[in-house]
Amino acid sequence: MKLSAAPTLASMLLTLSASGFCQAPGTAAEPAAKPAAPLTTRAAVDGLSDAELDQVLQLLKDNYINPASLNEAEMRRATVQGLLDRIAPGASIQQAPAAGDTNAHSPFRAEILDNRIGYARLGAITPGNITELDGALQKFTASKLGALVLDLRATPPGSEFEQTAEVCKRFCPKGKVLFSVKKPNIKQEQILTSKEDPKFRGIFVVLVDHNTAGNAEVIAAVLRTHLNALVIGQQTKGEAVEFAEFPLATGKLIRIAVAEVALPENVSVFPGGVKPDLPVEVPQETTDAVLKQELEKGVSEYVFETERPRMNEAALVAGTNPELDAIQASQKAKGEKPKAPLRDAVLQRAVDFITTISIYEKNEKKPAAGK
């Protein structure tokens, strides 16, 4: 067997130099070039010229492995799909609603939390719910509450902007421009202004979630603009527009944004939505369950932690609850995991924020020592 020759010193130095381990004194190795970040499809397409777009289409037709997927019908489908993706949520294809299928009415609910915070769940933006809102605001003011939580998570999407302005008027200063509605084919825009004195003054917090759309997004943005209201929850849908629905030949509908809401101070809601000042991510199924339970049983028990019930004096002294402990022990023995109590995490954050601000303002009003 023939053995290979031992490497010479010169060949070893050449190897080390090529790998960056042998450098001249006082010099640094050149950093390895970072690979370029891959372009998204949209970014890549946006960077093409008109001539390149035509070239790409022709090259795909001439060379793609499956020519049948690039026939005229598929090209038209790709065009429509691409357009809808690019302008979303400004347009979409939808099934026609079944006869008599309408959005369920979402009721109004109001409550006083901890004798210091007004809570108003707006529900659907209807004249009846706005009347109930007036009654709740009157009660909150008479009770000298210093804070209000306006919950928009149960408000169905819509574009009834006259009614939307009516809600905003209850809170915003008189004479302020609330928002305007612009249509691209009409030069004159509809401007909606507050013409009343506010029905409630104090700390404002607005609750939103991923399903908050249309009217409710406008309310949240207007109250943040004019009242510095804190928005808590998740980023909204970005549908602060007026939609028109046009029937298609098969019975489906195409839903197209035909007018956009414009807010003062160049605040944009479409298509980005309202980004919360304090994000709180909660699974949508949890939010739906909480809202349902709060409507049926009240809000407070899903916000404030309650002490475990003490069933007798001995348990009270020992700091235990024999009945509850027995249930939990039985669940553990069966391999069952005790379910955590349902809580409204978004509303809990709102209450925490209001409590913090209230304490700060109270301390600010105290006279300094020695004065």
N, C-alpha and C positions, 0 to 999 in steps of 0.2 A: 504494500500500500504506500502511495506517495504522499508525503506530508507537505502541506503548504508552507511557504516560507514565512518566517516570523516577520511581523510588520516592522518597518524601519521607523526611526524617530521622526523623520521628515513626513512619512505618510500619516503617522499618528497626529502630528501637528496640523497637517492639512485637514484631517477629519474633524479635529476639535475646532479649528477655525471656521469650517463650514457650518458647524452646529452652533456657533456663537459662544463657545466656552473659552476660546483663546482670542483675546482682544488686546489691542495696543493699550499701554497705560494711559489712564485719563480719558478713555473713550467709553461710551455706553453702547450696548447692543441696540440696534434699531428694533422698536417694538413690532411685533407681528401685525400685519394689517388686519383689521377686523372685517369679517365678511359683511357685505352690505345687507341691510335689513330687507327682507323680501317685500316687494310692492303688493298692496292689495289689488284686486282686480279693478276696482273703480279708479284707484290712483294710476294704475298702468294705462287704462283706457283714456282717462282724462289727459294723459301726457301725449297722446297720439294726435298727429295733424290730420286734416281732412284726407290728404292723399294716403296717409298710413292707414286710416280706417278702411278706405276702399281696398287697399292692398291686403290688409288682414282678412277681410271678407273673401276676397278672391282666392287667397292662399288656402284658407280653410276649405272652400268649396273644391279646390283642385287636389288637395292632399290629405284631408282628414280620413281616418281609417273607416269611418261609417258615413258615407255620403248621404244616406237616406235621412239622417238626423239633421241635414242642412238643406232640405228641400224648401220650397217657397212657404209652405204652411208652417214648418218649424221655424223658419226665419221670422215670420210674422209673430208667432207666439213668443219667440225670444225678444222681439222688439217690444211687445206689450209688457212682458214680464220685466224686462229691464227698466222700462219707463216707470212702471208702478213701484219697483224697488227704489229707484232713484228719487222719486218725489214723495215717497211715503213719509208721513201718514196722510198726504194730501189727496190720495185717490186709492180706491180698492174695488175689487169685484166681490159682490156679496150675493147670497141667495135671497130671492124675494121673500119677504115675510109672509107667513101663513095668514089666511083670512082671520081677522079678529085678533091677530097677535100684536099686542102692544106692550110697551115697557110697563112693568108693574109699578104701581105708585109706591114711592118710598116716603114713609111718614116722617113728620117732624117730631123731635123729642128734646126736651129741655130739663135740666136738673141743676141743683146747687150742690157743689162738691165741697165737703168739709166746711160748710158755712162761710166760704170766702171766695169761691171761684164759680162763675157762671159757665155752664156747659150747654151749647146749643148744637144739636145735630140737625143740619138743614134739611136733609132728604131732598126730594124732588123740588125743583124751583117752580112752584105753582102759587097762584094768588092765595090759596088757603094756607099753605105752609108759611108764606111771608106774613100773613095775618097772625099766625101763631108765633112767629119770630118777634113781632111787635109786642105781643103780650109777655113773652119771656124777657125781653129787654126791659120792659117797664118794671117787671118784678125784680130783675137784677139791680136796676137802678134804685128802686125803693129799698132794697136790702143793703144798699151801699157796698156792693161788691166791687173790688178793685181790679178784677181780671176776668177775661172772657176767652173761652176756648170755642172756636167755631169749627165743627167737624164736617168736612166735605167728603169724607170717604164713602158715604152712602148716597151721594148725589149722582143720579144717572146722567150720562153724557147728553148734551143737547146744545142748541144754538139759539135759545130764546133770550136774545141779548137785551131786550127791553126789560124783562123780568130780572135778568142778571144785574142790570143797572139799579133796579129797585132794591135789591139786596145790598149793593154797595152803598147806596144813599143812606142806609141806616147807620153807617159807621163813618163815612168820609166827611171832611169839612165842607160846608156849604160853598158853592161857587167853583169847586175843583172839577176839572175835566177828568172823568173816570176812564173812559176809553173811547175809541172811535171804530167804526166798521167800514172797511174799504173794499170796494169791488173794482177789479182791474178795468172793466169796460164802462165804469161810471166815474166821471171826474169828481163829483161831489161826494164827500164821505159823510156818514152819519156820526155825529158827535154827541155823546151822552155825558151829561154833567150832573153833579150833585146839587140839588136845589133845596135841600133841607138841612137843618142842624142835626148833628149826630144824636142818635137815641141812646148811645152808651159811650162812656169814656173810661179809659183805663188801659191795662196791659192786654194786648191781643196776641193770641196764638191760633194758627190755622193748621188743621190736620189734613194731610193728603196721602194718597197711595198710588200705586202703579195704574190703577183703574180710573183715577181722577182725570176727567177729560171735559173739553168744551167749556160750558158755563162755569163749572167749578174752578177750572184753571184760571179763568179770567178773574173771578172773585179773589182767589189766593194772591194773584199777582197785583191786583189793584190795592188790596189791603196792605201788602208789603210795601208798595210804592208810596202810599199816602200816610200810613200809620206805623210804618216800621214793624209791622206784624211779623212775628217769628213763624216760619213755615217748618213744620216737623213731619217726617214720614219718608216717603220715597218719591223719586222723580216721576212727574206726571206724564201723560201720553203725548202731549204736544198737539192737541187738536182744537186749539182756540180759533176755530174757523166756522164759517157757515157752509154746510154741505148741501149739495143738490144731488138727487138720485135720478138716473136716467135708465129706462128699461132697455134690456138687450133682447135680441130675437128669441133666445131660448128661455126667457123668463127670469134670467138673472138680472142684477142691477150693477151699474157702475156708479160709484159714489165719489163725487168730485168736489174738492174745496173751491168755492166760488167767491168767497169773501173772507177777509182776514181781520182779526181784531188787532188794533194798534193801541199800545199803552203809552202814557206819558213817559218822558225821559228815555225814550228809545228802548223801553223794556220789551224784549221779544219772548213770545210764548210758543209760536209756531215756527218751526216744527220741533224745537228742542224741549218744550215743556217747561214746567216750573221745577227748578232744582231746590230741594229743601235746604234750609239753613242748618238744620240739625237732622242728618240722615238717621233713620231707624229702620233697618231691614227686618221685615217680618214676612213669613210665608203667606201668600194670599189666602190660602185655605184657613189659616189661623185668624187673619183679619176678618174674613167672612163669618167665621164661627163666633168671634167676639162681638161683632156688630149685631148679629142675630140675637145673642144672649142678652146684650145690653138693651136691646129694644124690648125684650120680653120681661127682663128682671130688674132693669135699672143699671146705672153706670158705676156707682161707687164701689160695689163689691168686686169689680174687675180692675180697680185702680189701687185701692188701699189694701195693704196687708192686714188681715185680721188675726188676732191671737187665737190659738187653738182652744176650743171650748173645754172647760174643766168640769168634769161630770160629778165630782164630789169633793168634799173638803180635804180629804187625805191626798187626793190627786193634785189639788191646788197647792198644798204645802210641798208635796214632792216634786212639783213641776212636771207632772206626767198626765197623760190622758189614757187610762186603761182601755176604754172602748176603742179609741182610734188606734192605739198601739196594737191591740188584738187584731184589728182588721189588717193593718200593715204586716204583722207577723204572718197572718194567714196567706196574704198575697205573696209574701216572700217564700213561704213554704211551698206554694204551688208554682213557683218560678215566675210569678207575674210581677211586672215592674209597676209600682204605684205611679199613676198618672199625675203629672204636675198640674196644679190648678191653672185654669185658663185666665190669662192676664192680658190687659190692653197695654202693651209695652209703649206704644206711641203716645197714648194719653197719659201714661205714667211719666214719660219724659216731659210732657207739657206741664204737668202739675209740679214736677221737680224744678223746672225752669221758673215758673211763676213764684214758687216758694223762695227760690234764691233771689230773684229780683225784689220781691217784697221785703225780705230781710235787709237787703242792701239799701233800699230806699228808706226803710225805717231807721236804720243806723245813720243815714245821711242827714235825717231831720233832727237827730238828737243834738242838743247843744254840747259844744266841747267842754271838757272838765275845766272848772275855774271861771267859766263865763256866766 
